[in-house]
Amino acid sequence: MKNLIPKLAVSGAIMTLSIAASWALPPLLPKLGGMDFKPPKGTRYALENGLVVYLMKDNTLPVIHMTAIIRTGKLYDQKDKIGLGELTAGLLKDGGTLKYKSNDIDDTLEFLGASVESSIANEEARADMFTLKKDLDKVLDIYASVLMEPAFEDDKTALKKAELLEMIRRRNDSPDRAAQREALRAFYGADHPYGWRQEIATVEPLSKADLKAYHANYYKPNNIIIAAAGDFGSEEAFLAKLREKFGGWAKGEVKFPEIPPVKVDGPRRVYFVEKDISQTFIVTLQKGVKRHDPVEFPLSITNEMLGGGLSARLAAEIRSRKGLAYSVYSYFAKKPDFGFINASCGTKPETYSQALSEMLRQFELIKTEAAPDAEVKRAKDSIINSFVFRFPTPFDLISERALYEYYAYPADYLDTYVENMAKVDAKAVLETSQKLFKPADALIFVVGNSKKFDKPLSDFGPVTEWKED
C-alpha cells in the first residue's frame, strides 16, 4: 500500500499533464470551403404604365415592407433652387395629400403601428412603407396617395422650409462634417452639382408652385422602381393590389437637366478654414472612378487594406503605432462622372503635419511594391465574408436588387459579386494603386487652429484660405 500511493500520484500527474497538453492543441476541425451564398433573386414585374416592381415573399412575420426608388436627386435641383428636391421629398407625407390631411395620416399610422417616410439623396429619392399584414389595404392607400398626389399644405411647407433654413444656419456646428462637405465643394467646384450646397437665398423663395412642378416632372410611374417583401400571400394577389393603386397613374416624359462633365485634374491644392477648435480635421480627395468601372473590385480590396478598419494600414500606422489620431479611414465613392477617393482623420493640431504626411505616404507606399498575399487575403476575406450580412432581411436583399437596376448595373452584378472579388490578387492591387492613387495631386482640406500647427500648411502646397459661412 505504501508504494501504491506515490504510483497513483505520479500516474495522476502524468494524466493531468497529458490533458493540459491536449487542451493546448488546436481542435481538429474539418476544412471549410469559401462562402457559397447565392442571394435569392425575387421576381421582377413591369406594369403597363412603366412602373417596375420587385417582389420577394417572406412569411417570417405578418408584416410588409416596401420602398419606391424615384429617379431624381439633389443633383437635379436648379442652381437658383438648391434644396427644392429635399423640400419636395420631405413634404410628400408631412404636407398631406389630396385625399388625406397630414394630421390624419400621422394619427392613422401611429394607431396602426405603421410608417410611411420619404427622403432624398444625391442621385435618388425614396419613399418607404411598413405595415402589419392586416392593415395593408389602408396603409397602401395612404402610401399611394403620398406618392401620386401630395398636397403640400401651406403650414407644413412653411414649417419644413424653416427646418431647412435652420439647418443651413447651423451647418458648421460639427466641424468634421463641415470639413467633408466643404472638401467636396472645393474638389468639384461650387458651381458643379456635385459641389452644390443649400443656401438661404436658394431655399427661402421656394413656393408651393415649385414643389408641384418638381413633383409633376419626376414622380411618374415610368420613373420609379418599387421593391417589396413580406407576408403578402401570393405575388399575384399583391401585384393586383399595386395595379389597383398605381395602375391608373399616367406615365409621361421626365425632363432631366444636363449635368456638366467633372474637371478635377490639377496639381496639389490645399484649402484651409481657420477655426478655434481642439482638434484638426483633415480630408484628402483624389480623383476616383465612374460607376460601372470594373476596377471597383480591386479598388475595394485596395481600400480595405488602406483604410477599411483598425487593422488597415492607415489605422495601424497613424492610430495604433504613432498615436496621432483616434479615427482615420479611407473610402471611395462612384458617380456617373468621376467619383472620389477620400482619406480623412481628426488629429491634434500640434502633430497635424505628421498625420497628414503619413496619410499621403501610405498612398505612395502601396504603389511601390506588391502587397503580401496574406494581407490581400485578409482584405478579401473581410469583404467576402461580410457579404451575406448586407442582407439581414429579404427586404434588404430585394431593395438592393432594385437599386442595382436603378443604377443600370448588369443583371448578374449581385450574383457574381463574390466571384469578382475573389479574383483580385496582389498584382491587381498594385496595378490599381499605380493607376488611381496620385497623392501628389490630391486636394487637401483642413479645418483647425493654425496657431497650434507644428508646421505651416504651405509645406504641403499652395494654400487657399476659406471663410466659414
N, C-alpha and C positions, 0 to 999 in steps of 0.2 A: 504493500500500500504506500510505503514511503516513497518508492521510486515512481509510482503511478502519477502522483500529483504534479511533479515537475514535467513529466512527459506530456500530461494533458495541457499544462500551461504553455509549453513550447508549441504543441500542436495548435492550440488556440491562437497563439501569437502568429504562427505561420498562416493560419486561415484568415486572421484579421488583415495581415499584410497582403495576402492574395486578393481579398475582397477590396481593400483600399486601392490596390494596383489596378484592379478591373474597373473600379469606378473612375479612375483617372483616364482610362482609354475612351476614345470617342465611340459611341454606339455604331454598330454595323447597320447602316441603313441602305436600302436599295437606291441606286442612282435614278434621279428624276430627269426626264427629258425637258425640252423647252416648253414654254407656255403654249398651249394649243386652244386658246379661247377664240371661238368664232362668234362674233356678235350676231344675234338674230337680225333678220332683215326687216321684219314687219311687212306691211303691204302699202303700195303706193296707188293712189287713185287720182283722177283728174275730173272735176265736174265740168259741165258743159260751158260754164262761164269762165273757165280758165283757172279756177281755184284748185290748187294741188293739195292733196290730203295724204298724210302718212298715218297709218293706224297700227297699233300693237295691243293685242288683248292681254289683260293681266287681271286674273281673278283673285290675286292675293288678298286684296282688301276691297270692300264695296265703295271704291272712290274712282273718280275720273279726273285726269289732269290733261290740260290742253294748252297749246301755245300757238299763236299766229305770228309768223315772221313776215313783216311788211318791208318790201324793198324800198327803203328810204334811209335816212340817217342825217346826222348833223352836218355831214359833208355837203348836203344838198340845200342847205339854207342859202338864201340870197345874202350878199355881202352886207347890205344895209339892214338885214333882218336876221342876224345871227341870234339864235335862240328860238326861232319860230317852230322848228321841228320838236324841240324839247317841250315847249309850251303846249303844242298840239297834243303830243303823246300823253303828257301829264293830265290833260283835261278830258280824255276820251271817256273815262268813267267819272272822274271827280267833277266834271262840268255837266253831268246829266245827259240824257238823250231825248229825242223827240217823244219817246214812249214812256220813259221813266225819269222822274225828278232825281237829282243827285242824292238828296237825303233819303228818299225811298229805296234807292239802290243800296246805300250803306246799311240801312236798317234791315233790309231783307237778307243781305249777305251775312250780316252779323248774326241774325236769328238762325240762319241755316248752317252756320259754321263754314261758309263757302268764301271764295275770294275771286275777284277779278282785278287785275293790276295791269298797268301799261307803262312802257318805258322806251327810251331811245338811246342808241349808241352811235358811234361814228358812221357805221355802214348798215345799220339795221334798226328797225323798231320792233317791239314785241308787245303782244297782249296775251296775258296768261289767265287761265281759268282753273279753279279747283273746286270740286263739289262731291258730296256724297252721291252715290248712285241713285238713291231715292229722290233726290232733288234735281236731277239732271235737266229735266224739261224746263223748270223755272229758271235755273241759273244759266242755261244755254240761251234762253230767250233774252235775258239781260245782256249776256256776253255778245250776242249777235247785234243787239241794238247799240251797244257801246262801239263796236267796230264799224257799223254801217251808218249810224245816224246820230253822232254826238251833237248836243245842243249848245255847248259852250256857254252855260249860264253866266250872266254878267257878273254876279257877285263872286262866283267861283273862279272866273277868269281873272278878276281883279286880285283875288287872294293869291292865286298861283303866280301871277306876274310879280306880285310883291315879294313872294318867296324867292323867285329867281333874282330879283334886284338885290335882295339882302345877301344872297349867296355871292353875287358879284362884289358887293361891298366888303365881304369877309373872306374873299378868295385867298388872301395872303396870310390868314391866321395860322395855317400849317405850312411852315417854310419848306419842308421836304416835298410836300405835294406841289407847292408853288414852283419849286425847282424843276420838277418833272414837266409840268405844264409849260413853263417858260422856255425850257430847253428845247422842247419840240417846236415851239413857236419860233425860236431862233433858227432851228435846224431847217424847217421847211419854209420859213418866211411868214410874217404876219399877214400877208395878202393871199397866201395859199390856203385853201380849205383845210388842209392837214394841220395848219398852224393857227387857225382861227380860234378866238375865244369870245365869249359873250361880253357885251359892253352895255352899260346903262343906256347909251344912245341907240343901240340896236334892239333892245328889249322893250323899253318904255313906250315907243309908238305903236307896238303890235296891237292889232284890233281883232274883233270877232270876225270881220270880213277876211282878214289874213288867215286866221285859223281855218275858216270854212274853205277857202281857196286851196290851202295846203292839203287839207283832208280830201277834198274833191279830186285832187290830182294824183295823190299817192295811194290812198286807201281804196283800192279797187280789187276785185276778186282775182283778176289775172296778174296781180302784183303781189300776191300773198301765198304763202305755204303754211298749211296748218299741220301740226303734229299732235296726236292724241294717244294716250294709253290709259287702260283701266278696265274696270269691270262693266263693260257696256254690252254684255250679251253677245250678239253676233256683230261682225263688222258690217254686214249688210244692213242690219237694223240701225246701227249708229250712223252709217253713211246716209241712210234715208232721213234721219233727223237733221243732218248737216244740209242735205239738199232742201229740206223744208225751210230751214232758217236762212240759208245763203243762196239757194238756187235762183231766186228772183233778183239777186244783186247784179246789176248790169255791168259787164266788162267795158273797158274803154282804154283809150290811149293814155299812157303815162309820159309826161314830159320831164326828162332829166336834164339838169344843167350840165354843161361841159366842164369837166374837171381838168385844169391845165396840167401839163406834164411837170413832174418834180425835177428840180435842179438843185442838187445838193453837193455836187463836186466842188472841190476847192481845197486850199491849204488849211492848216490848223487855225481854228478860230476859238477865242476864249471870251466868254461873257461872264460878267460879274454883277451881282446885286449886293450892295453894302447893307448889312443888317446886323444889329447888335444882338446876337443870339449865342448861346453857349456852344453849339455845335456848328460845324461847317458841312453843308450838303453839296455833294459833288455828283454831277451827271455827265457822262461821256456818251456821245452818239456817233455812230459810224453808219455809212450807207449800207442798207440791208438788201433784201431780196423781194421780188414781186411774188404775189400769190401764185401758186401752181408751179413754181420753180422746183424741180426735183432735188435741188441742193438743200432743201429744207430738212431732209433726213440726215445727211452727215452734219449739217449745221446744228440740228437738235442735239446730236451726240456731243459735238464740239462744245456747245454752250453748256451742256450738263457737266462736262469736265471743267469748264472755266468757272461758271458761277451758279450752278444748279443747286447747291446745298452746302452744308457745313464742311463736307469732305472735298468740295471742289477747290480748284487752285486758288481762286481769289480769296475765299474764306480761310482756307488753310494757311495761306501766307500772310494776308493782311489782318485777319481777325485772330487766328489761333497763335501763329508764330510770333508776329510782331505786336499784336495787341493794339492796333491802330484804329480799329472800327468794330463796333458791335454788329452792325449789319452791312454786308457788302454782297452784291449779287449782280448777275447779268441775265438778259433775256433778249429775244428778238421778236419783232412784230412784222407780219406780212401785210402788204397793202396792194390795191390794184396797180398802183405805180410803186416805186421803190419804197420799201419799209425801212426799218432802222434796227441797229444793234445797240443795245443800251447796257452800260455798266454803271452802277451807282453805289454810293456809300455815304454814311454820315460819320464824321470823324472830328477829333479835336482840332481847333484852328492852329494850335501850336505845332501840330505834326501833319497838317493837311497835305503838304507837298510830298511827304513820304508815302502817304496813302495813294495820292494821285499818281505819283511816279510808278508805284508798284502795280497799280491797275493797268497803266499803259504798257509796262514791261511784260506783264503776263500775256497780253495780246501779241506782243512781239515774240515772246519765248515759245509759244505754242506753234509758231510758224517755222521755227528753225530746224526742228527735227521731229521725226515720227514719235508719237507718244507710246509709252509701254503698252503692250497688248492687254495687260491686266487692268490698266486704267481705262482703256477703251471699253473693255468688257464690263467693268463696274458701271460705267455710264450707260451702256446699252441695257444692262440688266435693270438698272433703276427705271428707265423709261418703259421698257417692255413689260416688266413685272408689275408696274403700276397701271398698265393699260386697262386691265379689267376693272379697276376701281374708278375709272372715269364714268362708269355706268352703274351706279348703285341701284337704280330702278329702271324698269322698262321705259318709263317716260324719258329719262335722261338719254337712253340709247336712241329712241325713235326721234326725239327732237334733234339729236346730233346728226342723225342721217338726213333729216330735213334741212338742217343748216348746211350740210355739205352740198346738197343740191342748190341751195340758195346761193352759195358762193362758187357754183359751177365746177366743183371737183368731179373727177371721174367717178362713175357709179360704184366702182370697186375700191375706192380710196380707203374706206374704213376696213374692208376685208383684207387688204394687202398691207395695211399699216405696219403690223408686227414684222412681216416678211421684209419689207423695205428697210426698216430699222435694223433688222438682224444682219443685213448685207453690209452695213457700214463697218469698215476696218480702219486700222491706223493710217493707212495710205490715204483713204478718203478724208479722214480728219485733217491730215496735213495739207492736202490739196485744197480743201475748203478754207482752211485758215489762211493759206497763202493767197487765195483768190479774193477773199472778202475782208480780211482784217487789215485795216490801214490806220493804225493809231496815230501815225504822223499827221494824218489829215482829219483826225477826229474833232468834232465840236466839243468843247469843254464848257460846262455851265456850273458856276459856283455861287452859292449864297452863304455869306458869313461875315464875320467881323475881321476886316483886313488888318486892323491894328494889332491883332494877336498872331497873324500869319508868320510862320517861320521863314518863309521865302516869298518874294514878290510873285504875283501871278504872271507877270510878264516873262518870267523864266520859261513859261510853257507856251508862249506865243503872244501875238498882238491882242491886247485886252480892250474890249468894248464894255463900258460900264452902263448898266441899265438901271433906271429908277423904278422902284417898286410902285406899281399903280393898279 
